[in-house]
Amino acid sequence: MSLPRLPRPGYFSDAKPAFLELIDPRGLRVLDLGCGGGYNGALLKRAGAREVVGVELHAGAAAQARKRLDAVVQGDLAHLDLAQLGDEPFDVILASDVLEHLAEPEAVLARALTRLRPGGAVVVSLPNVAHVVVFANLLMKRWPRRSSGIFDRTHLRFFAKRDMVRLLEGAGLHVLRIEPYFTRYAAIRAACLVLSLYVFRDFWARQFLLLAEKPR
């Protein structure tokens, strides 16, 4: 029997400053689903978030996150005891690179939304399966299995742009913004935009970042 493959170093340390272009976290209580090592939550706290509570399955990552966030619940999102999140409703739910790892992301999102106040925000990032690299691999009749990225071997669900919108709208959310995400590095981002001729930029986006609102 083979042992499960461990995540590569740095797998749980990604942070996306672009989230701050979607939401101003000052004074807000944030629920970070699949918080990893707590780097996105720490980013929001530095930007003024009042409290960030994380949920993380991986024990090592949860231990890291406890050094950065106000509270961390270690557990499976699919079977999360919502009582562990406290009684106060959240102002924001963050789901960064996590929903694609779940067998039933719709159900997990629906349960989490019961803890979001009316008018609260949901910020999501999802890998873009309609990326030029995916098309290139399909033309070569292969689907790589890698340790991270679009071809992460632990992905269970796959989304193109319209699927992402459908996921959030299916949960009863109103999608306010959807932005292509190339990389945090400005030079590479500019190169992607040039190569895509801007018209085809959605096919060069590694991910999409979405902002949605829970109805009041």
Secondary structure, 3 states (H helix, E strand, C coil): CCCCCCCCCCCCCCCCHHHHHCCCCCCCEEEEECCCCCHHHHHHHHCCCCEEEEEECCHHHHHHHCCCCCEEEECCHHHCCHHHHCCCCEEEEEEECCHHHCCCHHHHHHHHHCCEEEEEEEEEEEECCCCHHHHHHHHCCCCCCECCCCCECCCCCCCCHHHHHHHHHHCCCEEEEEEEECCCCHHHHHHHHHHCCCCCHHHCCCEEEEEEECCC
